[in-house]
Amino acid sequence: MTEAQTSPASTARPPVVTIVGAGLAGTLMAILLARRDVPVLLLERRPDPRIDATTAGRSINLALADRGIAALKAAGVFAAIEPLLIAMPGRMLHDAAGATQFLAYGQDERESIYSVSRSALNCTLLDELSRLPNAVLGFGQECVGVDFGHRLVRMRDAASGNVYRLPLERVIAADGAGSPCRHAMAAAYAIDVKEDLLAHGYKELTLPADASGNHQFDPHALHIWPRGNFMLIALPNTDGTFTVTLFLPHEGPVSFANLGEERPLIAFFEEHFADALELMPDLAEEFAAHPTGRMGTVYCSQWSADGRLVLLGDAAHAIVPFHGQGMNCAFEDCAILDELLAVLPWPEACDAYASRRRPDTDAIAKMALENYREMRDTVRDPKFQLQKALSLELERRFPGRFIPRYSMVMFHHEIPYSVALERGSTQGAILDELTRGATDLSTIDYTRARALIEARLPLIA
Ligand SMILES: Cc1cc2nc3c(=O)[nH]c(=O)nc-3n(C[C@H](O)[C@H](O)[C@H](O)COP(=O)(O)OP(=O)(O)OC[C@H]3O[C@@H](n4cnc5c(N)ncnc54)[C@H](O)[C@@H]3O)c2cc1C
């Protein structure tokens, strides 16, 4: 392996910002910078997903919400993304007998989350970036080391095997949850990094379209089969399919470890997800072929190395996927870092970004973990459903004071995650108090509700 002094893609004018990782956050960050006439070099270890379809992978989708949309709008690319979206204004619960119940997420259809294909989103963002004159993209370019002492980033070009160096100056590490840049930073600086892996894993499967190419369940819902310690979910794709994800413990009596063989797998689906099973003819084949994914939360005490390298998105703060916020939060990071870089010198902007963002990313990490129990278990509880309905009713009666926590996170980008967590906890106590002994909304004491809300929840600015 040889070491060259410069990158094959080093045609951008200095001072160049180098971004490692052309996933969702890295690409959006590059767009934001390039639109401000900042020259950007975006380097990705994989081949270009727009050319090499295999790297785009299976049809895997994500829930896009208001925070992500706000950042896409700030970057001027939402119009290109909008046609890819399918609105999901609520959850569709499936019980073991196949009966369904729709629970709206918000006040009306405008309060919706949106299913979007990860690869279509990534490819569209790359297309948008490619149109900008200040951006240089390099695929098959892997970061293989960061030398903080000599202030160098080592990159390897996959085609030639050559290793070349870039200056460790204005580098944004958007290299995902397993971030090699974060690992290098942790080794060089005395920083605490905690990677809390969940005891549960996930497996992505497909529910095909019908013979006419239509969805076999209502596409305008996020489908959930909550079963206590595990669950199945399904999000619609624009081609009539659903991407189905099974979340289950890795080990234990009901776990991935016990579903290796076809017979127990089918028996398990027959018992718990019969209505989905009958529409999934390739279940056993896909189950065997697809990997079982791991999920976790990354806590990293420092995101910036002297303003030379700064962590972005999952690299800084990966979270579990149960609030559908990892990408949304990463997009919000991009918009905030860009805002700060526009007005502050680099090191100060990086420090300001880290200190402004951390309380919020800590808050969404906590809420994402809490949401797992809600999705797989408590969502079935009549008391939970009463409290959800009451939350929406209180929002109608006391606008600006009471906004359900889920709505603050998903539909109100102007409310920071940390405020949603704090107000959500006050609201939770109020809901507990108001629903004690109540059976439905008509039995709620709204005079008491007004007194509690006005005393404990100041108007949101
Ligand atoms: C099962 C599951 C479901 C999810 N659902 C949702 C959802 O519904 N809504 C939501 O908002 N979020 C969701 N997320 C979270 C979301 O996927 C992530 O938060 C998001 O992808 C983070 O973007 P990123 O750019 O930081 O990282 P990534 O998207 O992981 O991108 C990192 C990029 O860096 C590249 N890279 C890595 N190492 C190197 C290297 N050494 N050199 C060069 N390049 C490198 C990778 O190839 C990749 O392209 C989900 C996550 C999972 C696991």
The ligand as an ORCA input file, in Angstrom:
! r2SCAN-3c Opt
* xyz 0 1
  C     -33.666     -0.078     12.319
  C     -33.507      1.408     12.300
  C     -34.589      2.205     12.030
  C     -34.459      3.589     12.027
  N     -35.560      4.352     11.794
  C     -35.459      5.691     11.825
  C     -36.599      6.518     11.585
  O     -37.699      6.004     11.318
  N     -36.451      7.861     11.629
  C     -35.256      8.446     11.932
  O     -35.197      9.682     11.995
  N     -34.152      7.699     12.153
  C     -34.220      6.353     12.106
  N     -33.109      5.585     12.310
  C     -31.830      6.244     12.604
  C     -31.108      6.699     11.333
  O     -30.895      5.610     10.477
  C     -29.773      7.329     11.692
  O     -29.920      8.206     12.781
  C     -29.195      8.101     10.506
  O     -28.912      7.222      9.455
  C     -27.941      8.838     10.930
  O     -27.338      9.442      9.811
  P     -25.760      9.612      9.764
  O     -25.470     10.287      8.480
  O     -25.282     10.212     11.030
  O     -25.183      8.123      9.729
  P     -25.319      7.064      8.558
  O     -26.593      7.226      7.844
  O     -25.005      5.750      9.188
  O     -24.139      7.449      7.543
  C     -22.785      7.253      7.846
  C     -22.018      7.172      6.538
  O     -20.631      7.158      6.817
  C     -20.021      6.184      5.997
  N     -18.779      5.757      6.649
  C     -18.657      5.006      7.759
  N     -17.364      4.817      8.050
  C     -16.652      5.487      7.117
  C     -15.256      5.661      6.889
  N     -14.340      5.089      7.680
  N     -14.870      6.417      5.838
  C     -15.790      6.987      5.005
  N     -17.110      6.844      5.171
  C     -17.538      6.107      6.214
  C     -21.059      5.078      5.892
  O     -20.824      4.222      4.800
  C     -22.324      5.895      5.753
  O     -22.604      6.220      4.419
  C     -33.203      4.192     12.304
  C     -32.103      3.384     12.567
  C     -32.238      2.006     12.571
  C     -31.041      1.158     12.879
*
